Amino acid sequence: MGLFDSSNPKESSFDPTKAKEGFISRAVGKFSVDIIKYEPAGDEVRNIVAHKFEYEDFPNGSMLIVADSQMAVFVNNVEAGDSINTAGGAAQVSIFTGPCKIKLDTGDSRFAPFRNMAHKLTGGESAFHSTVYFINTAYQNDLNWGTQAPIMVTDPEVDLNVHVRAFGLYGVHLEQVDSSIAAVNARKFLKKVVGTKADYSFDELELFMRAKILEYVPDLLAKAMIEKNIGILKIAAHLTDFSDTIKERLREHFDDFGLCLDNFSFHSINAPDEDLQAITDLKIRKKEAEANAIGMDIESEALARKRAREGYTFQQEQAFNVMETAAGNEGSGSNMMNMGMGLGMGVGMGGAMGMGMANMAQQAFGGAGMIQPGMAHGMMQPGMAPGMQPGMSPYGQPPQPPVACPKCGTPAGPGERFCAACGTEIPAPAACPKCGKILKPGAAFCTGCGTKLGAPASCPNCGTPAEPGEAFCAKCGTKL
């Protein structure tokens, strides 16, 4: 390269013999004041998002022209660094938002001979390297995105994994108006997205952003469904809410690449028919189980009210069932003994039935299974029900005190209604009207509950005397 030659394309095409700059220009060579601008035409307006200017190492005083909807990034090294002070060699970056016209201070001489002489000292390269990038800041809306394959999420309503598909629209731009973030975002975009490419198209940017959306959306969508507790069957009514939620969470991810997310929306979130059918069947079974449980609760409450109204408990009802089952067994001998034991158990559990039931059972079975003299204390004897102690009747009641004939004094055995010596009728022993305990002749108080025993009460309505233990008047039916 000659002293008066230049690597600058504009200067290379300069012919000093035809120049109109005058004698000095023809004599000493080329001066250069470059105009740096980018005016895309045709499809480039839509297709190019970042463009690196055609040549580099601009002479001092070059004019940078930035159009509307453009940003220009000017990168140069005016001072060289060294191994001791590396900070001096860091690139200086200036960012200009259009429309504007800027005069650049590059550090390289405008006069070609001087510039070439300086370049000879650095191996033919400029020591003041400079580059300009133009960035298209036009808004890019209505860009499509969609899942290429179903994503697995957990339906929070039924706790079931489903395959979800989603698609929608989004829009982005490079910030130009807000100068506080425009410079930072432009550097992020060039460094993390464009790299060293001379031209970066919108098609490439769309592929990049779609990949990032599909990287982040599955996790964000699954978390949003769980947080809002909305299942796949109801999600169609909440698409706007989900779109706003995911958009806010995607902003920070796009900001890492210097991009501003303008809009993001779901047009559809759906699942395959077989997954929807599985969820529907599960919900139907769950509703049936809940209905059955409610029915059982209603039935249990009705039975409890019935028992309370009729005056017995669940335990007593079970005792009645045991007695009914035992009494329904056919046969004799051991079967009759089992029937007596079952009836005795029922009477023992239903203590509220009192002594009258014990007397009926004793008369029905004629003392079968009574405790025999000489049996060891605490041993289970034939005819005894579980839980009985020696000395008790097979019906869980203490033995009755001995009864004597009122005329001749001869002792009478259990269940005997007439004296064996003189034939006199033996009256039935008196019982406490409150607890049913058999009373001793002439007793003034019950030894079981302490109730005072006196003259029979009379009906408050008609005055008819009432016998002990009567709950209603025998004449008028008034409750006593």
C-alpha positions as CSV (number, residue, x, y, z in Angstrom):
1,M,0.0,0.0,0.0
2,G,1.4,3.4,-0.9
3,L,1.7,6.3,1.4
4,F,-1.2,8.1,-0.2
5,D,-3.4,4.9,-0.6
6,S,-6.2,4.0,1.8
7,S,-8.1,0.9,2.9
8,N,-11.2,3.0,3.4
9,P,-13.6,2.0,0.6
10,K,-14.7,5.6,0.1
11,E,-11.1,6.8,-0.1
12,S,-10.0,4.0,-2.4
13,S,-12.4,5.2,-5.0
14,F,-11.1,8.7,-4.9
15,D,-9.3,9.9,-8.0
16,P,-7.2,13.0,-7.4
17,T,-6.9,13.8,-11.1
18,K,-10.6,14.3,-11.3
19,A,-11.0,15.8,-7.9
20,K,-12.6,19.2,-7.5
21,E,-11.0,19.8,-4.1
22,G,-8.2,21.8,-5.7
23,F,-4.5,21.8,-6.0
24,I,-3.7,20.7,-2.4
25,S,-5.9,17.6,-2.7
26,R,-4.4,16.5,-6.0
27,A,-0.9,17.1,-4.6
28,V,-0.9,15.6,-1.2
29,G,-3.6,12.9,-1.4
30,K,-6.9,12.2,0.3
31,F,-8.7,13.7,3.2
32,S,-11.7,11.8,4.6
33,V,-14.8,12.9,6.5
34,D,-17.0,9.8,6.4
35,I,-20.8,9.8,6.6
36,I,-21.9,6.7,8.6
37,K,-25.5,5.7,8.2
38,Y,-27.7,2.7,7.6
39,E,-30.8,3.0,5.4
40,P,-32.3,-0.4,4.7
41,A,-34.5,-0.8,1.7
42,G,-37.2,-3.2,0.8
43,D,-37.4,-6.4,2.9
44,E,-34.3,-5.4,5.0
45,V,-36.5,-3.0,6.9
46,R,-38.4,-5.9,8.3
47,N,-35.8,-8.6,8.2
48,I,-32.8,-7.1,9.8
49,V,-32.8,-6.3,13.5
50,A,-29.0,-5.7,14.0
51,H,-26.5,-4.6,11.3
52,K,-22.7,-4.1,11.6
53,F,-21.6,-1.2,9.4
54,E,-19.7,-2.2,6.2
55,Y,-16.3,-0.9,7.2
56,E,-14.4,0.0,10.4
57,D,-11.7,2.2,11.7
58,F,-13.3,5.5,10.9
59,P,-11.2,8.7,10.6
60,N,-11.6,11.4,13.2
61,G,-14.5,13.7,12.5
62,S,-16.7,11.2,10.8
63,M,-20.4,11.9,11.0
64,L,-22.8,9.3,12.5
65,I,-26.4,9.7,11.4
66,V,-29.0,7.7,13.3
67,A,-32.5,7.5,11.8
68,D,-35.8,7.3,13.7
69,S,-36.5,3.8,15.2
70,Q,-32.8,3.1,15.3
71,M,-30.0,3.0,17.8
72,A,-26.3,3.2,17.0
73,V,-23.7,1.6,19.1
74,F,-20.2,3.1,18.6
75,V,-17.3,1.0,19.9
76,N,-13.7,2.2,19.9
77,N,-10.4,2.1,21.7
78,V,-8.8,5.5,21.9
79,E,-6.2,4.5,24.4
80,A,-4.3,1.2,24.4
81,G,-3.8,-0.8,27.6
82,D,-0.8,-2.8,28.8
83,S,-0.2,-5.9,31.0
84,I,0.1,-3.7,34.0
85,N,-2.9,-1.4,33.4
86,T,-5.5,-3.4,31.5
87,A,-8.2,-1.0,32.2
88,G,-6.7,1.4,29.7
89,G,-7.4,-1.0,26.9
90,A,-11.1,-1.5,27.6
91,A,-13.4,-0.7,24.7
92,Q,-15.3,2.6,25.0
93,V,-19.0,2.2,24.1
94,S,-21.3,5.0,23.1
95,I,-24.9,4.5,22.3
96,F,-27.0,7.0,20.4
97,T,-30.8,6.9,19.9
98,G,-32.3,8.3,16.7
99,P,-33.0,10.6,15.2
100,C,-29.6,12.3,15.7
101,K,-26.3,13.3,14.0
102,I,-23.1,12.8,15.9
103,K,-19.5,13.9,15.1
104,L,-17.2,11.0,16.1
105,D,-13.8,11.4,17.8
106,T,-12.0,8.2,16.8
107,G,-8.4,9.1,17.4
108,D,-7.4,8.2,13.8
109,S,-6.2,11.0,11.5
110,R,-8.4,12.3,8.8
111,F,-5.4,12.8,6.5
112,A,-4.6,9.5,4.7
113,P,-0.8,9.9,4.6
114,F,-0.6,10.5,8.3
115,R,-3.0,7.7,9.0
116,N,-1.1,5.2,6.8
117,M,2.2,6.2,8.5
118,A,0.6,5.4,11.9
119,H,-0.7,2.1,10.6
120,K,2.8,1.1,9.4
121,L,3.9,1.2,13.0
122,T,1.1,-1.2,14.0
123,G,1.4,-3.8,11.3
124,G,-0.9,-2.1,8.9
125,E,-3.9,-2.1,11.3
126,S,-5.3,1.0,13.1
127,A,-4.4,1.4,16.7
128,F,-7.7,3.1,17.1
129,H,-10.1,0.4,16.1
130,S,-13.7,1.5,15.8
131,T,-17.0,-0.2,14.8
132,V,-20.6,0.9,14.5
133,Y,-23.7,-1.3,15.0
134,F,-27.2,-0.2,14.0
135,I,-30.1,-1.7,15.9
136,N,-33.7,-1.7,14.7
137,T,-36.0,-0.7,17.6
138,A,-39.3,-1.2,15.8
139,Y,-41.9,-3.1,17.9
140,Q,-42.4,-6.7,16.9
141,N,-45.9,-7.9,17.9
142,D,-48.1,-10.8,17.0
143,L,-45.3,-13.3,17.1
144,N,-46.5,-16.9,17.5
145,W,-45.3,-19.4,20.0
146,G,-46.5,-22.9,20.9
147,T,-45.4,-26.1,22.6
148,Q,-43.9,-28.6,20.2
149,A,-44.8,-31.5,22.4
150,P,-47.2,-31.8,25.4
151,I,-45.7,-30.8,28.7
152,M,-46.4,-32.8,31.9
153,V,-48.1,-30.8,34.7
154,T,-50.0,-31.9,37.9
155,D,-53.7,-31.0,38.0
156,P,-54.1,-29.5,41.5
157,E,-57.8,-30.4,41.7
158,V,-57.5,-34.1,41.3
159,D,-53.7,-34.5,41.9
160,L,-53.3,-36.3,38.6
161,N,-50.5,-35.8,36.0
162,V,-51.9,-34.5,32.6
163,H,-50.3,-33.7,29.3
164,V,-50.8,-30.0,28.5
165,R,-50.5,-28.2,25.2
166,A,-50.4,-24.4,24.9
167,F,-50.0,-21.7,22.3
168,G,-50.4,-18.0,21.9
169,L,-48.8,-14.7,20.9
170,Y,-46.0,-12.4,22.2
171,G,-44.3,-9.2,21.3
172,V,-40.9,-7.6,22.0
173,H,-38.8,-4.6,21.3
174,L,-35.5,-3.0,22.1
175,E,-36.0,0.0,24.4
176,Q,-35.2,3.4,22.8
177,V,-37.2,6.0,24.6
178,D,-36.1,5.3,28.2
179,S,-32.5,6.4,28.1
180,S,-31.8,5.0,31.6
181,I,-32.1,1.4,30.3
182,A,-31.6,1.8,26.5
183,A,-27.8,1.8,26.7
184,V,-27.7,-1.2,29.1
185,N,-30.1,-3.2,27.1
186,A,-28.4,-2.5,23.8
187,R,-25.1,-3.8,25.1
188,K,-26.8,-6.9,26.6
189,F,-28.5,-7.6,23.2
190,L,-25.3,-7.3,21.2
191,K,-23.3,-9.4,23.7
192,K,-25.7,-12.2,24.5
193,V,-27.8,-12.5,21.3
194,V,-26.1,-11.0,18.2
195,G,-22.5,-11.8,19.0
196,T,-20.1,-11.2,16.2
197,K,-22.6,-11.6,13.3
198,A,-22.6,-8.9,10.7
199,D,-26.4,-9.1,10.3
200,Y,-28.9,-10.5,12.7
201,S,-32.4,-11.1,11.3
202,F,-35.8,-11.0,12.9
203,D,-36.3,-14.7,12.0
204,E,-33.3,-15.6,14.0
205,L,-34.5,-13.4,16.9
206,E,-38.0,-15.1,16.8
207,L,-36.4,-18.6,16.9
208,F,-34.3,-17.5,19.9
209,M,-37.2,-16.0,21.8
210,R,-39.5,-18.9,21.1
211,A,-36.8,-21.3,22.5
212,K,-36.6,-19.2,25.6
213,I,-40.4,-19.2,26.0
214,L,-40.6,-22.9,25.8
215,E,-37.7,-23.2,28.3
216,Y,-39.5,-21.1,30.9
217,V,-43.3,-21.4,30.3
218,P,-43.8,-25.1,31.3
219,D,-42.4,-24.5,34.8
220,L,-44.2,-21.2,35.2
221,L,-47.5,-22.6,34.0
222,A,-47.3,-25.6,36.4
223,K,-46.5,-23.3,39.4
224,A,-49.4,-20.9,38.4
225,M,-51.9,-23.8,38.2
226,I,-50.9,-25.0,41.7
227,E,-50.8,-21.5,43.3
228,K,-54.3,-20.6,41.9
229,N,-55.6,-24.2,42.4
230,I,-57.2,-24.3,38.9
231,G,-57.4,-27.6,37.1
232,I,-57.2,-28.2,33.3
233,L,-61.0,-28.5,33.1
234,K,-61.5,-24.9,34.4
235,I,-58.5,-23.2,32.9
236,A,-60.2,-21.9,29.8
237,A,-62.1,-19.4,31.9
238,H,-58.8,-18.0,33.3
239,L,-56.6,-17.6,30.2
240,T,-56.3,-13.8,30.7
241,D,-55.3,-14.2,34.3
242,F,-52.7,-16.8,33.5
243,S,-51.4,-14.7,30.6
244,D,-50.8,-11.7,32.9
245,T,-49.2,-13.9,35.5
246,I,-46.8,-15.6,33.1
247,K,-46.0,-12.3,31.3
248,E,-44.8,-10.7,34.6
249,R,-42.6,-13.7,35.4
250,L,-41.1,-13.8,31.8
251,R,-40.1,-10.1,31.9
252,E,-37.1,-10.7,34.0
253,H,-35.9,-13.6,31.8
254,F,-36.2,-11.4,28.6
255,D,-34.5,-8.5,30.4
256,D,-31.4,-10.6,30.8
257,F,-31.0,-10.5,27.0
258,G,-31.8,-6.8,26.7
259,L,-35.3,-7.3,25.3
260,C,-38.5,-5.7,26.6
261,L,-41.5,-8.1,26.6
262,D,-44.5,-6.0,25.4
263,N,-47.2,-8.7,25.4
264,F,-47.7,-12.4,26.1
265,S,-50.9,-14.3,25.9
266,F,-52.4,-17.8,25.9
267,H,-54.8,-18.5,23.1
268,S,-55.4,-22.1,24.3
269,I,-54.3,-24.4,27.1
270,N,-55.7,-27.9,26.6
271,A,-55.1,-31.6,27.2
272,P,-55.7,-34.8,25.1
273,D,-59.2,-36.3,25.3
274,E,-58.0,-39.4,27.2
275,D,-56.5,-37.2,30.0
276,L,-59.7,-35.2,30.2
277,Q,-61.8,-38.4,30.4
278,A,-59.6,-39.8,33.1
279,I,-60.0,-36.6,35.2
280,T,-63.8,-36.6,34.6
281,D,-64.1,-40.3,35.7
282,L,-62.0,-39.6,38.8
283,K,-64.3,-36.6,39.7
284,I,-67.4,-38.7,39.3
285,R,-66.1,-41.4,41.6
286,K,-65.1,-38.8,44.1
287,K,-68.6,-37.3,44.0
288,E,-70.2,-40.7,44.4
289,A,-68.0,-41.5,47.4
290,E,-68.9,-38.1,49.0
291,A,-72.6,-38.7,48.4
292,N,-72.4,-42.2,50.0
293,A,-70.6,-40.8,53.0
294,I,-73.3,-38.1,53.4
295,G,-76.0,-40.7,53.1
296,M,-74.3,-42.8,55.8
297,D,-74.1,-39.8,58.1
298,I,-77.8,-39.0,57.6
299,E,-78.7,-42.6,58.3
300,S,-76.5,-42.7,61.4
301,E,-78.1,-39.5,62.7
302,A,-81.6,-40.9,62.1
303,L,-80.8,-44.1,64.0
304,A,-79.3,-42.1,66.8
305,R,-82.4,-40.0,67.1
306,K,-84.6,-43.1,67.0
307,R,-82.6,-44.7,69.9
308,A,-82.8,-41.5,71.9
309,R,-86.5,-41.3,71.3
310,E,-87.1,-44.9,72.3
311,G,-84.8,-44.8,75.3
312,Y,-81.9,-47.1,74.5
313,T,-78.3,-46.8,73.3
314,F,-76.2,-48.4,70.5
315,Q,-74.7,-50.9,73.0
316,Q,-78.1,-51.9,74.2
317,E,-79.2,-52.4,70.6
318,Q,-76.3,-54.7,70.0
319,A,-77.2,-56.6,73.2
320,F,-80.8,-57.0,71.9
321,N,-79.4,-58.4,68.6
322,V,-77.2,-60.9,70.5
323,M,-80.2,-62.1,72.6
324,E,-82.4,-62.4,69.5
325,T,-79.8,-64.4,67.7
326,A,-79.2,-66.7,70.7
327,A,-83.0,-67.2,71.2
328,G,-83.5,-68.0,67.6
329,N,-81.1,-71.0,67.8
330,E,-83.0,-74.4,67.7
331,G,-82.2,-77.5,69.6
332,S,-81.7,-78.4,73.2
333,G,-78.9,-79.2,75.7
334,S,-75.8,-77.1,74.9
335,N,-77.9,-74.9,72.5
336,M,-80.3,-74.0,75.3
337,M,-77.3,-73.2,77.5
338,N,-75.9,-70.9,74.8
339,M,-79.2,-69.2,74.5
340,G,-79.3,-68.6,78.2
341,M,-75.8,-67.2,78.1
342,G,-76.6,-64.9,75.2
343,L,-79.7,-63.6,77.0
344,G,-77.7,-63.2,80.2
345,M,-75.0,-61.2,78.3
346,G,-77.7,-59.0,76.8
347,V,-79.3,-58.3,80.2
348,G,-75.8,-57.6,81.7
349,M,-75.0,-55.1,79.0
350,G,-78.4,-53.4,79.1
351,G,-78.5,-52.8,82.9
352,A,-81.3,-50.3,82.4
353,M,-83.7,-53.2,81.9
354,G,-83.4,-53.9,85.6
355,M,-84.4,-56.8,87.6
356,G,-87.6,-57.6,85.8
357,M,-85.7,-59.0,82.8
358,A,-83.4,-61.0,85.1
359,N,-86.5,-62.6,86.8
360,M,-88.0,-63.4,83.4
361,A,-84.8,-65.1,82.2
362,Q,-84.4,-67.0,85.4
363,Q,-88.0,-68.4,85.1
364,A,-87.5,-69.2,81.4
365,F,-84.4,-71.3,81.9
366,G,-85.1,-72.7,85.4
367,G,-81.8,-71.8,86.9
368,A,-79.7,-73.3,84.1
369,G,-76.1,-72.5,84.6
370,M,-76.4,-71.4,88.3
371,I,-73.2,-71.3,90.3
372,Q,-72.8,-74.6,92.2
373,P,-71.4,-74.7,95.7
374,G,-67.8,-75.5,96.1
375,M,-66.6,-74.0,92.8
376,A,-63.3,-72.2,93.0
377,H,-63.5,-68.4,93.2
378,G,-62.8,-66.6,89.9
379,M,-63.0,-69.8,87.7
380,M,-65.2,-69.9,84.7
381,Q,-67.9,-72.4,85.4
382,P,-70.3,-74.1,83.0
383,G,-73.2,-71.8,82.2
384,M,-71.3,-68.6,83.1
385,A,-71.1,-65.8,80.6
386,P,-67.9,-63.9,80.0
387,G,-67.2,-61.3,82.6
388,M,-69.4,-63.1,85.3
389,Q,-68.0,-63.7,88.8
390,P,-68.8,-66.7,91.0
391,G,-71.8,-65.9,93.2
392,M,-73.7,-64.1,90.4
393,S,-76.6,-65.5,88.5
394,P,-76.0,-66.3,84.9
395,Y,-77.7,-63.0,84.0
396,G,-75.1,-60.8,85.6
397,Q,-77.3,-60.0,88.7
398,P,-76.5,-60.6,92.4
399,P,-78.3,-63.6,94.0
400,Q,-81.7,-62.8,95.5
401,P,-81.9,-62.9,99.4
402,P,-83.8,-66.0,100.7
403,V,-87.6,-65.7,101.1
404,A,-89.5,-67.4,103.9
405,C,-93.2,-68.4,104.1
406,P,-95.1,-65.5,105.9
407,K,-97.3,-68.1,107.7
408,C,-95.0,-70.9,108.9
409,G,-91.6,-69.4,108.2
410,T,-90.4,-72.3,106.0
411,P,-87.6,-71.0,103.6
412,A,-88.7,-70.9,99.9
413,G,-86.5,-71.6,97.0
414,P,-85.9,-69.3,94.0
415,G,-89.0,-69.0,91.8
416,E,-91.3,-70.8,94.3
417,R,-94.7,-69.1,94.5
418,F,-96.3,-71.3,97.3
419,C,-94.9,-72.7,100.6
420,A,-93.9,-76.3,100.3
421,A,-95.0,-76.9,104.0
422,C,-98.3,-75.2,104.3
423,G,-99.2,-74.2,100.7
424,T,-99.5,-70.5,101.6
425,E,-98.8,-68.1,98.6
426,I,-95.4,-66.4,98.9
427,P,-95.5,-62.8,97.8
428,A,-92.8,-61.7,95.3
429,P,-90.0,-59.8,96.9
430,A,-90.2,-56.0,96.7
431,A,-87.8,-54.0,94.5
432,C,-86.4,-50.5,94.7
433,P,-88.6,-48.2,92.5
434,K,-85.4,-46.4,91.4
435,C,-82.7,-48.9,90.8
436,G,-84.6,-52.2,90.9
437,K,-82.6,-53.8,93.7
438,I,-84.4,-56.5,95.8
439,L,-85.4,-55.0,99.1
440,K,-85.2,-56.7,102.5
441,P,-88.6,-57.0,104.3
442,G,-89.3,-53.8,106.3
443,A,-86.4,-51.8,104.8
444,A,-86.8,-48.0,105.0
445,F,-84.0,-47.3,102.5
446,C,-82.7,-49.0,99.4
447,T,-79.2,-50.5,100.1
448,G,-78.3,-50.1,96.4
449,C,-79.1,-46.4,95.7
450,G,-80.2,-45.0,99.1
451,T,-83.7,-44.1,98.0
452,K,-86.0,-43.5,100.9
453,L,-88.9,-46.0,100.9
454,G,-92.3,-44.9,102.1
455,A,-96.0,-45.1,101.5
456,P,-97.0,-45.5,97.9
457,A,-97.4,-42.3,96.0
458,S,-100.7,-41.1,94.7
459,C,-101.8,-39.8,91.3
460,P,-101.7,-36.0,91.3
461,N,-104.7,-36.0,89.0
462,C,-107.2,-38.4,90.5
463,G,-105.5,-39.3,93.8
464,T,-105.4,-43.1,93.2
465,P,-102.6,-44.7,95.2
466,A,-99.7,-45.9,93.1
467,E,-97.6,-48.9,93.7
468,P,-93.8,-48.7,93.8
469,G,-92.2,-48.7,90.4
470,E,-95.3,-47.5,88.6
471,A,-94.6,-44.6,86.1
472,F,-98.2,-43.9,85.1
473,C,-101.5,-43.9,87.0
474,A,-103.4,-47.1,86.6
475,K,-106.8,-45.3,86.6
476,C,-106.3,-42.1,84.5
477,G,-102.9,-42.7,82.9
478,T,-101.4,-39.5,84.2
479,K,-97.6,-39.6,84.4
480,L,-96.4,-39.9,88.0
